[in-house]
Amino acid sequence: MNASTPFRIRNIRLFIAFRVLFNARFYYPVFTILFLDYGLTIEQFSILNTVWAITIVCAEVPSGALADLLGRKRLLVLTSLLMIVELSVIAFVPITNMSIVFWAFLVNRVLSGLAEAMASGADEAIAYDSLVAEGNPAHWPRVLSVQMRAKALAGVISTTLGAMVYDPTMVNGFLSLVGIETDLSQQTTMRFPIYLTLVLALLACWTTLQMREEEKTTRQRPHVSLATVWQAGMLTLKAGRWILQTPLALAVILFGMMYDHVLRLIITLTSQYFRLISLPDASFGAIMATLTLLGLVVPKLAEFMVDRFSPAQNCGCLALLTLVTLLGLTVFIPYLGIIPIAMVMIGLMLTAFFTSHYLNEITSSEQRATVLSFKGLAFNLAYGIIGLLFAWLIVHLRADLSGAHPDCSRELIENQAFKDSFLWMPGYFLVLGAVIALYSARILNKKEASD
């Protein structure tokens, strides 16, 4: 590597490794059925994931402030330790008692939410600070590009392998090929994706222990105490005031939130959407793994766009892409409906790239993790709100359809309500986008006038 590359910097390489190890979860392709095969119900699954989302929202900003105050490395080491514990709880819990299983998964969801919140911002902050100290901050888009492509490649491998080792037929067949005759059951193989992810958690912990913070950022780190908690609270308020007083930072967060929460909702609904465009259930894992390969291409496109276009131009391009995507989703074209889902994934990747690039570019080191955590808070809060709005919409559409077509089956009503709900999304996006655009233009113009 030559001196001009950011990848000669140790923390940059460790940052990319941590992102890959933390996010490559082998159980993602079987996430829902994993809970069910442990003996939990759909209602318990919903409750557990609501707890996960609430934990992230509550811990997002305080964890960012603690990262800025106590040290990004400390928070990342703690994050990896939480990942180890969260996976160990469900990897080794006995399934003889359903109450114990539920509580084990509850602990898992809380610890997982805490780990997600603590990782958010701290890893980017330590990497960006190292780039400022040892390299050129203008190389950050290159770092993001490589990180996203590495994460995408790891996602393809973990998604494919995770689905394979979950299937007892596949595992027994492979063992038979290598001369091991056995008959593993689903209750045995369902833990294999968790075991594999636990190995990655151990590697993630080793990775964070190798990170180094700049001496000037660690010299005055206080010990954990009530005073530290108070200081973290003050730092949080300071960062919040800075965001409100910095129109570009506020606009980046608001627009990023607008794109992210709508597109993320679509991603959570892909299984049902795929069924309604006539795709067989067995194809879902392969399709998502294939679409993940977009992560090898999109970051280079995003890198080109931030070099070539202004933030406003990139925001406009992303708005047009999102609107066309939402309109395409309303049609539910058999088989070809995969194309709008591919556009959803492109939109999410561009959103993540743009918000990270622009926020890191304008944020000072001492509050970088806190500001990035505010971004995470806004994104997750909006995602939670749109989830509730979508559930309310489905209930009302289902009731209206049941009243208008009492002879139709429940499944037919459910499917039609799902399709009708997508008709509301372009209008919702346009109204919200207009409000945010008008507000952002006002605060940016006011800032220019005052300058």
LOKE-654902 format. One record per residue (C-alpha): x, y, z; residue in one letter; residue number from 0. Coordinates in pm, whole numbers, padded with zeros to 5 digits, always signed. Each point is the difference from the previous one (the first is absolute). Last residue first. Layout:
BEGIN
+--------+--------+--------+---------+-----+
!     xx !     yy !     zz ! residuo ! num !
+--------+--------+--------+---------+-----+
!      X !      Y !      Z !       A ! NUM !
...
+--------+--------+--------+---------+-----+
This chain:
BEGIN
+--------+--------+--------+---------+-----+
!     xx !     yy !     zz ! residuo ! num !
+--------+--------+--------+---------+-----+
! -02386 ! +03508 ! +00749 !       D ! 450 !
! -00346 ! +00070 ! +00143 !       S ! 449 !
! -00154 ! -00016 ! -00346 !       A ! 448 !
! +00176 ! -00330 ! -00079 !       E ! 447 !
! -00128 ! -00153 ! +00324 !       K ! 446 !
! -00355 ! +00120 ! -00069 !       K ! 445 !
! +00021 ! -00150 ! -00349 !       N ! 444 !
! +00112 ! -00334 ! +00148 !       L ! 443 !
! -00276 ! +00009 ! +00262 !       I ! 442 !
! -00270 ! +00073 ! -00258 !       R ! 441 !
! +00125 ! -00246 ! -00260 !       A ! 440 !
! +00007 ! -00273 ! +00264 !       S ! 439 !
! -00358 ! +00072 ! +00108 !       Y ! 438 !
! -00129 ! +00005 ! -00356 !       L ! 437 !
! +00187 ! -00321 ! -00089 !       A ! 436 !
! -00114 ! -00177 ! +00320 !       I ! 435 !
! -00367 ! +00085 ! -00064 !       V ! 434 !
! +00020 ! -00090 ! -00370 !       A ! 433 !
! +00170 ! -00331 ! +00079 !       G ! 432 !
! -00267 ! -00091 ! +00255 !       L ! 431 !
! -00275 ! +00070 ! -00252 !       V ! 430 !
! +00177 ! -00182 ! -00284 !       L ! 429 !
! +00091 ! -00304 ! +00214 !       F ! 428 !
! -00352 ! -00041 ! +00132 !       Y ! 427 !
! -00141 ! +00030 ! -00353 !       G ! 426 !
! +00243 ! -00261 ! -00134 !       P ! 425 !
! -00080 ! -00234 ! +00295 !       M ! 424 !
! -00378 ! -00001 ! -00009 !       W ! 423 !
! -00033 ! -00239 ! -00295 !       L ! 422 !
! +00218 ! -00248 ! +00190 !       F ! 421 !
! -00279 ! -00051 ! +00254 !       S ! 420 !
! -00231 ! -00121 ! -00277 !       D ! 419 !
! +00224 ! -00300 ! -00068 !       K ! 418 !
! +00008 ! -00103 ! +00366 !       F ! 417 !
! -00376 ! +00045 ! +00031 !       A ! 416 !
! -00040 ! -00220 ! -00309 !       Q ! 415 !
! +00214 ! -00275 ! +00151 !       N ! 414 !
! -00180 ! +00008 ! +00335 !       E ! 413 !
! -00343 ! -00006 ! -00166 !       I ! 412 !
! +00100 ! -00297 ! -00217 !       L ! 411 !
! +00134 ! -00184 ! +00304 !       E ! 410 !
! -00319 ! +00068 ! +00197 !       R ! 409 !
! -00216 ! -00143 ! -00276 !       S ! 408 !
! -00240 ! +00219 ! -00195 !       C ! 407 !
! -00375 ! -00021 ! +00060 !       D ! 406 !
! -00018 ! +00315 ! +00215 !       P ! 405 !
! +00138 ! +00219 ! -00283 !       H ! 404 !
! -00073 ! +00367 ! +00084 !       A ! 403 !
! +00005 ! -00047 ! +00377 !       G ! 402 !
! +00309 ! -00223 ! -00008 !       S ! 401 !
! +00172 ! +00247 ! -00234 !       L ! 400 !
! -00065 ! +00295 ! +00233 !       D ! 399 !
! +00116 ! -00195 ! +00308 !       A ! 398 !
! +00317 ! -00117 ! -00176 !       R ! 397 !
! +00078 ! +00354 ! -00115 !       L ! 396 !
! -00047 ! +00129 ! +00355 !       H ! 395 !
! +00223 ! -00264 ! +00162 !       V ! 394 !
! +00264 ! +00035 ! -00274 !       I ! 393 !
! +00016 ! +00377 ! +00051 !       L ! 392 !
! +00046 ! -00035 ! +00378 !       W ! 391 !
! +00286 ! -00250 ! -00055 !       A ! 390 !
! +00159 ! +00237 ! -00252 !       F ! 389 !
! -00027 ! +00294 ! +00238 !       L ! 388 !
! +00162 ! -00206 ! +00278 !       L ! 387 !
! +00287 ! -00100 ! -00228 !       G ! 386 !
! +00031 ! +00358 ! -00121 !       I ! 385 !
! +00053 ! +00110 ! +00360 !       I ! 384 !
! +00262 ! -00264 ! +00078 !       G ! 383 !
! +00197 ! +00082 ! -00315 !       Y ! 382 !
! -00015 ! +00372 ! +00082 !       A ! 381 !
! +00140 ! -00073 ! +00347 !       L ! 380 !
! +00268 ! -00223 ! -00146 !       N ! 379 !
! +00122 ! +00260 ! -00251 !       F ! 378 !
! -00015 ! +00291 ! +00246 !       A ! 377 !
! +00188 ! -00197 ! +00268 !       L ! 376 !
! +00264 ! -00112 ! -00249 !       G ! 375 !
! +00058 ! +00361 ! -00109 !       K ! 374 !
! +00019 ! +00107 ! +00363 !       F ! 373 !
! +00258 ! -00278 ! +00042 !       S ! 372 !
! +00206 ! +00151 ! -00281 !       L ! 371 !
! -00005 ! +00330 ! +00189 !       V ! 370 !
! +00113 ! -00170 ! +00320 !       T ! 369 !
! +00280 ! -00192 ! -00176 !       A ! 368 !
! +00133 ! +00322 ! -00159 !       R ! 367 !
! -00012 ! +00216 ! +00313 !       Q ! 366 !
! +00371 ! +00049 ! +00077 !       E ! 365 !
! +00105 ! -00057 ! -00363 !       S ! 364 !
! -00185 ! +00294 ! -00154 !       S ! 363 !
! -00285 ! -00066 ! -00243 !       T ! 362 !
! -00014 ! +00143 ! -00355 !       I ! 361 !
! +00158 ! -00279 ! -00205 !       E ! 360 !
! -00121 ! -00279 ! +00226 !       N ! 359 !
! -00359 ! +00111 ! -00059 !       L ! 358 !
! +00040 ! +00025 ! -00379 !       Y ! 357 !
! +00167 ! -00336 ! -00051 !       H ! 356 !
! -00212 ! -00202 ! +00242 !       S ! 355 !
! -00327 ! +00144 ! -00130 !       T ! 354 !
! +00100 ! -00057 ! -00364 !       F ! 353 !
! +00118 ! -00359 ! +00043 !       F ! 352 !
! -00297 ! -00120 ! +00207 !       A ! 351 !
! -00247 ! +00162 ! -00239 !       T ! 350 !
! +00177 ! -00143 ! -00306 !       L ! 349 !
! -00013 ! -00348 ! +00151 !       M ! 348 !
! -00368 ! +00031 ! +00088 !       L ! 347 !
! -00089 ! +00126 ! -00348 !       G ! 346 !
! +00187 ! -00285 ! -00168 !       I ! 345 !
! -00185 ! -00249 ! +00221 !       M ! 344 !
! -00335 ! +00153 ! -00093 !       V ! 343 !
! +00100 ! -00005 ! -00369 !       M ! 342 !
! +00060 ! -00376 ! +00024 !       A ! 341 !
! -00347 ! -00028 ! +00155 !       I ! 340 !
! -00139 ! +00199 ! -00296 !       P ! 339 !
! +00160 ! -00253 ! -00240 !       I ! 338 !
! -00129 ! -00311 ! +00182 !       I ! 337 !
! -00351 ! +00091 ! -00115 !       G ! 336 !
! +00105 ! -00150 ! -00334 !       L ! 335 !
! -00109 ! -00342 ! +00137 !       Y ! 334 !
! -00372 ! +00087 ! -00009 !       P ! 333 !
! -00055 ! +00378 ! -00018 !       I ! 332 !
! -00120 ! +00129 ! +00337 !       F ! 331 !
! -00099 ! +00344 ! -00143 !       V ! 330 !
! +00035 ! +00201 ! +00322 !       T ! 329 !
! +00372 ! -00081 ! +00027 !       L ! 328 !
! +00081 ! +00193 ! -00316 !       G ! 327 !
! -00149 ! +00318 ! +00145 !       L ! 326 !
! +00210 ! -00040 ! +00313 !       L ! 325 !
! +00315 ! -00053 ! -00208 !       T ! 324 !
! -00068 ! +00301 ! -00223 !       V ! 323 !
! -00042 ! +00214 ! +00313 !       L ! 322 !
! +00318 ! -00137 ! +00159 !       T ! 321 !
! +00212 ! +00057 ! -00311 !       L ! 320 !
! -00132 ! +00355 ! -00039 !       L ! 319 !
! +00073 ! +00080 ! +00365 !       A ! 318 !
! +00348 ! -00153 ! -00027 !       L ! 317 !
! +00080 ! +00214 ! -00303 !       C ! 316 !
! -00127 ! +00310 ! +00180 !       G ! 315 !
! +00208 ! -00071 ! +00310 !       C ! 314 !
! +00306 ! -00051 ! -00220 !       N ! 313 !
! -00062 ! +00338 ! -00162 !       Q ! 312 !
! -00048 ! +00172 ! +00337 !       A ! 311 !
! +00318 ! -00157 ! +00143 !       P ! 310 !
! +00197 ! +00127 ! -00303 !       S ! 309 !
! +00110 ! -00227 ! -00284 !       F ! 308 !
! +00324 ! -00145 ! -00140 !       R ! 307 !
! +00198 ! -00128 ! +00299 !       D ! 306 !
! -00308 ! -00100 ! +00200 !       V ! 305 !
! -00142 ! -00170 ! -00311 !       M ! 304 !
! +00313 ! -00197 ! -00089 !       F ! 303 !
! +00027 ! -00146 ! +00351 !       E ! 302 !
! -00371 ! -00086 ! -00013 !       A ! 301 !
! +00051 ! -00188 ! -00328 !       L ! 300 !
! +00298 ! -00183 ! +00148 !       K ! 299 !
! -00215 ! -00086 ! +00304 !       P ! 298 !
! -00276 ! -00136 ! -00232 !       V ! 297 !
! +00213 ! -00268 ! -00168 !       V ! 296 !
! +00102 ! -00262 ! +00258 !       L ! 295 !
! -00307 ! +00072 ! +00211 !       G ! 294 !
! -00211 ! -00104 ! -00297 !       L ! 293 !
! +00115 ! -00351 ! +00090 !       L ! 292 !
! -00263 ! +00013 ! +00277 !       T ! 291 !
! -00259 ! -00046 ! -00274 !       L ! 290 !
! +00136 ! -00349 ! -00066 !       T ! 289 !
! -00016 ! -00095 ! +00369 !       A ! 288 !
! -00355 ! +00137 ! +00016 !       M ! 287 !
! -00103 ! -00209 ! -00300 !       I ! 286 !
! +00169 ! -00317 ! +00125 !       A ! 285 !
! -00173 ! +00031 ! +00339 !       G ! 284 !
! -00342 ! +00069 ! -00150 !       F ! 283 !
! +00004 ! -00282 ! -00258 !       S ! 282 !
! -00143 ! -00273 ! +00225 !       A ! 281 !
! -00308 ! +00212 ! +00065 !       D ! 280 !
! -00100 ! -00014 ! -00368 !       P ! 279 !
! -00035 ! +00334 ! -00185 !       L ! 278 !
! -00345 ! +00092 ! -00129 !       S ! 277 !
! +00017 ! +00380 ! +00041 !       I ! 276 !
! -00219 ! -00028 ! +00310 !       L ! 275 !
! +00237 ! -00248 ! +00165 !       R ! 274 !
! +00292 ! +00236 ! -00055 !       F ! 273 !
! -00192 ! +00284 ! +00168 !       Y ! 272 !
! -00070 ! -00220 ! +00304 !       Q ! 271 !
! +00370 ! -00078 ! +00041 !       S ! 270 !
! +00107 ! +00356 ! -00087 !       T ! 269 !
! -00190 ! +00174 ! +00280 !       L ! 268 !
! +00301 ! +00084 ! +00222 !       T ! 267 !
! +00178 ! +00143 ! -00307 !       I ! 266 !
! -00297 ! +00227 ! -00076 !       I ! 265 !
! +00010 ! +00148 ! +00350 !       L ! 264 !
! +00372 ! +00066 ! -00046 !       R ! 263 !
! -00074 ! +00201 ! -00316 !       L ! 262 !
! -00249 ! +00227 ! +00178 !       V ! 261 !
! +00214 ! +00045 ! +00312 !       H ! 260 !
! +00324 ! +00065 ! -00190 !       D ! 259 !
! -00116 ! +00255 ! -00256 !       Y ! 258 !
! -00160 ! +00241 ! +00249 !       M ! 257 !
! +00266 ! -00055 ! +00267 !       M ! 256 !
! +00274 ! +00089 ! -00247 !       G ! 255 !
! -00193 ! +00316 ! -00092 !       F ! 254 !
! -00037 ! +00102 ! +00363 !       L ! 253 !
! +00358 ! -00092 ! +00100 !       I ! 252 !
! +00156 ! +00181 ! -00297 !       V ! 251 !
! -00224 ! +00305 ! +00055 !       A ! 250 !
! +00095 ! +00022 ! +00368 !       L ! 249 !
! +00371 ! -00022 ! -00080 !       A ! 248 !
! -00035 ! +00262 ! -00277 !       L ! 247 !
! -00201 ! +00234 ! +00223 !       P ! 246 !
! +00249 ! +00002 ! +00289 !       T ! 245 !
! -00174 ! +00158 ! +00301 !       Q ! 244 !
! -00232 ! -00296 ! +00058 !       L ! 243 !
! +00291 ! -00242 ! -00040 !       I ! 242 !
! +00217 ! +00203 ! +00238 !       W ! 241 !
! -00279 ! +00012 ! +00258 !       R ! 240 !
! -00027 ! -00380 ! -00009 !       G ! 239 !
! +00378 ! -00034 ! +00031 !       A ! 238 !
! +00000 ! +00225 ! +00307 !       K ! 237 !
! -00295 ! -00187 ! +00153 !       L ! 236 !
! +00180 ! -00332 ! -00047 !       T ! 235 !
! +00322 ! +00142 ! +00143 !       L ! 234 !
! -00194 ! +00117 ! +00306 !       M ! 233 !
! -00147 ! -00348 ! +00046 !       G ! 232 !
! +00342 ! -00159 ! -00040 !       A ! 231 !
! +00136 ! +00241 ! +00261 !       Q ! 230 !
! -00274 ! -00106 ! +00242 !       W ! 229 !
! +00081 ! -00367 ! -00063 !       V ! 228 !
! +00367 ! +00075 ! +00061 !       T ! 227 !
! -00083 ! +00178 ! +00325 !       A ! 226 !
! -00197 ! -00305 ! +00109 !       L ! 225 !
! +00317 ! -00201 ! -00059 !       S ! 224 !
! +00196 ! -00173 ! -00278 !       V ! 223 !
! +00360 ! +00121 ! -00005 !       H ! 222 !
! +00085 ! +00313 ! -00197 !       P ! 221 !
! +00177 ! +00013 ! -00339 !       R ! 220 !
! +00239 ! +00296 ! -00008 !       Q ! 219 !
! +00287 ! -00153 ! -00193 !       R ! 218 !
! -00218 ! -00219 ! -00223 !       T ! 217 !
! -00084 ! +00237 ! -00287 !       T ! 216 !
! +00347 ! +00157 ! -00012 !       K ! 215 !
! +00160 ! -00345 ! -00002 !       E ! 214 !
! -00193 ! -00109 ! -00309 !       E ! 213 !
! -00194 ! -00315 ! +00064 !       E ! 212 !
! +00134 ! -00344 ! -00078 !       R ! 211 !
! -00185 ! -00308 ! -00124 !       M ! 210 !
! +00138 ! -00350 ! +00066 !       Q ! 209 !
! -00255 ! -00073 ! +00274 !       L ! 208 !
! -00276 ! +00082 ! -00248 !       T ! 207 !
! +00120 ! -00274 ! -00236 !       T ! 206 !
! +00026 ! -00265 ! +00274 !       W ! 205 !
! -00361 ! +00073 ! +00097 !       C ! 204 !
! -00109 ! -00023 ! -00364 !       A ! 203 !
! +00175 ! -00337 ! -00028 !       L ! 202 !
! -00197 ! -00127 ! +00300 !       L ! 201 !
! -00320 ! +00135 ! -00155 !       A ! 200 !
! +00086 ! -00172 ! -00330 !       L ! 199 !
! +00022 ! -00333 ! +00183 !       V ! 198 !
! -00338 ! +00076 ! +00159 !       L ! 197 !
! -00141 ! +00051 ! -00349 !       T ! 196 !
! +00103 ! -00355 ! -00090 !       L ! 195 !
! -00158 ! -00139 ! +00317 !       Y ! 194 !
! -00322 ! +00191 ! -00071 !       I ! 193 !
! -00018 ! -00138 ! -00355 !       P ! 192 !
! +00050 ! -00352 ! +00148 !       F ! 191 !
! -00278 ! +00029 ! +00262 !       R ! 190 !
! -00280 ! -00105 ! -00238 !       M ! 189 !
! +00210 ! -00307 ! -00085 !       T ! 188 !
! -00072 ! -00174 ! +00332 !       T ! 187 !
! -00372 ! +00062 ! +00039 !       Q ! 186 !
! -00035 ! -00072 ! -00374 !       Q ! 185 !
! +00133 ! -00352 ! +00059 !       S ! 184 !
! +00342 ! -00144 ! -00080 !       L ! 183 !
! +00001 ! -00350 ! -00146 !       D ! 182 !
! +00355 ! -00128 ! -00023 !       T ! 181 !
! +00232 ! -00184 ! -00239 !       E ! 180 !
! +00330 ! +00184 ! -00032 !       I ! 179 !
! +00184 ! -00097 ! -00319 !       G ! 178 !
! +00062 ! +00342 ! -00154 !       V ! 177 !
! -00304 ! -00032 ! -00227 !       L ! 176 !
! -00216 ! -00114 ! +00293 !       S ! 175 !
! +00090 ! +00316 ! +00190 !       L ! 174 !
! -00114 ! +00210 ! -00296 !       F ! 173 !
! -00332 ! -00185 ! -00024 !       G ! 172 !
! -00057 ! +00030 ! +00375 !       N ! 171 !
! +00059 ! +00376 ! -00018 !       V ! 170 !
! -00227 ! +00052 ! -00301 !       M ! 169 !
! -00280 ! -00211 ! +00146 !       T ! 168 !
! +00038 ! +00172 ! +00339 !       P ! 167 !
! -00050 ! +00349 ! -00158 !       D ! 166 !
! +00148 ! +00273 ! +00222 !       Y ! 165 !
! +00348 ! -00067 ! -00142 !       V ! 164 !
! -00118 ! +00096 ! -00349 !       M ! 163 !
! -00191 ! +00315 ! +00096 !       A ! 162 !
! +00302 ! +00133 ! +00191 !       G ! 161 !
! +00238 ! -00084 ! -00287 !       L ! 160 !
! -00195 ! +00206 ! -00254 !       T ! 159 !
! -00067 ! +00296 ! +00226 !       T ! 158 !
! +00351 ! -00005 ! +00149 !       S ! 157 !
! +00169 ! -00007 ! -00341 !       I ! 156 !
! -00221 ! +00268 ! -00156 !       V ! 155 !
! +00030 ! +00218 ! +00308 !       G ! 154 !
! +00380 ! -00030 ! -00001 !       A ! 153 !
! +00000 ! +00133 ! -00356 !       L ! 152 !
! -00231 ! +00285 ! +00100 !       A ! 151 !
! +00210 ! +00089 ! +00305 !       K ! 150 !
! +00314 ! +00011 ! -00213 !       A ! 149 !
! -00177 ! +00221 ! -00254 !       R ! 148 !
! -00128 ! +00234 ! +00270 !       M ! 147 !
! +00341 ! +00030 ! +00164 !       Q ! 146 !
! +00176 ! +00058 ! -00333 !       V ! 145 !
! -00237 ! +00284 ! -00089 !       S ! 144 !
! +00005 ! +00151 ! +00348 !       L ! 143 !
! +00379 ! +00011 ! -00005 !       V ! 142 !
! +00003 ! +00154 ! -00346 !       R ! 141 !
! -00254 ! +00261 ! +00114 !       P ! 140 !
! +00231 ! +00078 ! +00297 !       W ! 139 !
! +00298 ! +00084 ! -00225 !       H ! 138 !
! -00064 ! +00375 ! +00031 !       A ! 137 !
! +00085 ! -00038 ! +00369 !       P ! 136 !
! +00369 ! -00046 ! -00104 !       N ! 135 !
! +00235 ! -00214 ! +00204 !       G ! 134 !
! +00139 ! -00055 ! +00348 !       E ! 133 !
! -00189 ! +00235 ! +00231 !       A ! 132 !
! -00312 ! +00065 ! -00212 !       V ! 131 !
! -00020 ! -00366 ! -00106 !       L ! 130 !
! +00041 ! -00109 ! +00361 !       S ! 129 !
! -00285 ! +00232 ! +00101 !       D ! 128 !
! -00215 ! -00150 ! -00277 !       Y ! 127 !
! +00064 ! -00356 ! +00122 !       A ! 126 !
! -00071 ! +00078 ! +00366 !       I ! 125 !
! -00317 ! +00188 ! -00090 !       A ! 124 !
! -00131 ! -00261 ! -00243 !       E ! 123 !
! +00029 ! -00273 ! +00264 !       D ! 122 !
! -00159 ! +00215 ! +00271 !       A ! 121 !
! -00289 ! +00120 ! -00217 !       G ! 120 !
! -00231 ! -00298 ! +00039 !       S ! 119 !
! +00192 ! -00275 ! +00176 !       A ! 118 !
! -00154 ! +00092 ! +00335 !       M ! 117 !
! -00355 ! +00005 ! -00138 !       A ! 116 !
! +00034 ! -00335 ! -00176 !       E ! 115 !
! +00154 ! -00156 ! +00311 !       A ! 114 !
! -00279 ! +00134 ! +00221 !       L ! 113 !
! -00262 ! -00135 ! -00238 !       G ! 112 !
! +00168 ! -00341 ! -00007 !       S ! 111 !
! +00020 ! -00003 ! +00380 !       L ! 110 !
! -00373 ! +00073 ! +00025 !       V ! 109 !
! -00090 ! -00252 ! -00272 !       R ! 108 !
! +00213 ! -00278 ! +00151 !       N ! 107 !
! -00136 ! +00060 ! +00350 !       V ! 106 !
! -00351 ! -00035 ! -00143 !       L ! 105 !
! +00112 ! -00310 ! -00192 !       F ! 104 !
! +00117 ! -00160 ! +00323 !       A ! 103 !
! -00321 ! +00107 ! +00172 !       W ! 102 !
! -00207 ! -00169 ! -00271 !       F ! 101 !
! +00209 ! -00319 ! +00012 !       V ! 100 !
! -00026 ! -00018 ! +00380 !       I !  99 !
! -00378 ! +00030 ! -00022 !       S !  98 !
! -00007 ! -00263 ! -00274 !       M !  97 !
! +00165 ! -00263 ! +00223 !       N !  96 !
! +00174 ! -00298 ! -00162 !       T !  95 !
! +00172 ! +00220 ! -00257 !       I !  94 !
! +00337 ! +00019 ! +00175 !       P !  93 !
! +00186 ! +00331 ! -00055 !       V !  92 !
! +00347 ! -00050 ! -00153 !       F !  91 !
! -00002 ! +00203 ! -00320 !       A !  90 !
! -00275 ! +00232 ! +00128 !       I !  89 !
! +00201 ! +00146 ! +00288 !       V !  88 !
! +00334 ! -00040 ! -00179 !       S !  87 !
! -00114 ! +00232 ! -00280 !       L !  86 !
! -00086 ! +00291 ! +00230 !       E !  85 !
! +00312 ! -00062 ! +00210 !       V !  84 !
! +00242 ! +00015 ! -00295 !       I !  83 !
! -00174 ! +00305 ! -00148 !       M !  82 !
! +00014 ! +00174 ! +00338 !       L !  81 !
! +00376 ! -00064 ! +00006 !       L !  80 !
! +00030 ! +00147 ! -00350 !       S !  79 !
! -00184 ! +00315 ! +00107 !       T !  78 !
! +00211 ! +00031 ! +00317 !       L !  77 !
! +00314 ! -00004 ! -00213 !       V !  76 !
! -00162 ! +00260 ! -00227 !       L !  75 !
! -00092 ! +00224 ! +00292 !       L !  74 !
! +00351 ! -00017 ! +00146 !       R !  73 !
! +00153 ! +00074 ! -00343 !       K !  72 !
! -00219 ! +00307 ! -00050 !       R !  71 !
! +00116 ! +00160 ! +00324 !       G !  70 !
! -00155 ! +00112 ! +00325 !       L !  69 !
! -00147 ! +00336 ! -00108 !       L !  68 !
! -00060 ! -00036 ! -00375 !       D !  67 !
! -00108 ! -00362 ! +00040 !       A !  66 !
! -00213 ! +00093 ! +00303 !       L !  65 !
! -00179 ! +00263 ! -00212 !       A !  64 !
! -00063 ! -00257 ! -00274 !       G !  63 !
! -00135 ! -00248 ! +00253 !       S !  62 !
! -00236 ! +00263 ! +00141 !       P !  61 !
! -00127 ! +00072 ! -00357 !       V !  60 !
! -00092 ! -00354 ! -00103 !       E !  59 !
! -00101 ! -00160 ! +00330 !       A !  58 !
! -00373 ! +00082 ! +00012 !       C !  57 !
! -00058 ! -00040 ! -00374 !       V !  56 !
! +00201 ! -00323 ! -00014 !       I !  55 !
! -00182 ! -00152 ! +00298 !       T !  54 !
! -00338 ! +00094 ! -00149 !       I !  53 !
! +00088 ! -00181 ! -00325 !       A !  52 !
! +00108 ! -00319 ! +00181 !       W !  51 !
! -00308 ! +00005 ! +00225 !       V !  50 !
! -00217 ! +00025 ! -00312 !       T !  49 !
! +00196 ! -00296 ! -00136 !       N !  48 !
! -00084 ! -00207 ! +00305 !       L !  47 !
! -00368 ! +00092 ! -00008 !       I !  46 !
! -00033 ! -00096 ! -00367 !       S !  45 !
! +00168 ! -00338 ! +00056 !       F !  44 !
! -00220 ! -00060 ! +00303 !       Q !  43 !
! -00308 ! +00059 ! -00214 !       E !  42 !
! +00136 ! -00230 ! -00273 !       I !  41 !
! +00042 ! -00273 ! +00262 !       T !  40 !
! +00321 ! -00135 ! +00152 !       L !  39 !
! +00095 ! -00369 ! -00013 !       G !  38 !
! +00370 ! +00024 ! -00095 !       Y !  37 !
! -00117 ! -00080 ! -00353 !       D !  36 !
! -00213 ! +00316 ! +00006 !       L !  35 !
! +00290 ! +00228 ! +00093 !       F !  34 !
! +00219 ! -00152 ! -00272 !       L !  33 !
! -00294 ! +00026 ! -00245 !       I !  32 !
! +00017 ! +00378 ! +00020 !       T !  31 !
! +00378 ! +00039 ! -00042 !       F !  30 !
! +00062 ! -00275 ! -00255 !       V !  29 !
! +00185 ! +00215 ! -00258 !       P !  28 !
! +00150 ! +00212 ! +00283 !       Y !  27 !
! +00145 ! -00295 ! +00198 !       Y !  26 !
! +00352 ! +00023 ! -00144 !       F !  25 !
! +00044 ! +00356 ! +00124 !       R !  24 !
! +00266 ! +00194 ! -00192 !       A !  23 !
! -00055 ! +00337 ! +00168 !       N !  22 !
! +00251 ! +00000 ! +00287 !       F !  21 !
! +00274 ! -00185 ! -00187 !       L !  20 !
! -00021 ! +00219 ! -00311 !       V !  19 !
! -00023 ! +00329 ! +00190 !       R !  18 !
! +00286 ! -00111 ! +00227 !       F !  17 !
! +00224 ! -00089 ! -00294 !       A !  16 !
! -00067 ! +00336 ! -00168 !       I !  15 !
! +00081 ! +00186 ! +00323 !       F !  14 !
! +00312 ! -00215 ! +00053 !       L !  13 !
! +00134 ! +00098 ! -00344 !       R !  12 !
! -00071 ! +00367 ! +00068 !       I !  11 !
! +00149 ! -00029 ! +00350 !       N !  10 !
! +00331 ! -00128 ! -00138 !       R !   9 !
! +00050 ! +00275 ! -00256 !       I !   8 !
! +00156 ! -00135 ! -00323 !       R !   7 !
! -00357 ! -00023 ! -00128 !       F !   6 !
! -00023 ! +00377 ! -00044 !       P !   5 !
! +00209 ! -00023 ! -00318 !       T !   4 !
! +00240 ! +00282 ! -00086 !       S !   3 !
! +00300 ! -00156 ! +00170 !       A !   2 !
! +00003 ! -00296 ! -00233 !       N !   1 !
! -00130 ! -00345 ! +00083 !       M !   0 !
+--------+--------+--------+---------+-----+
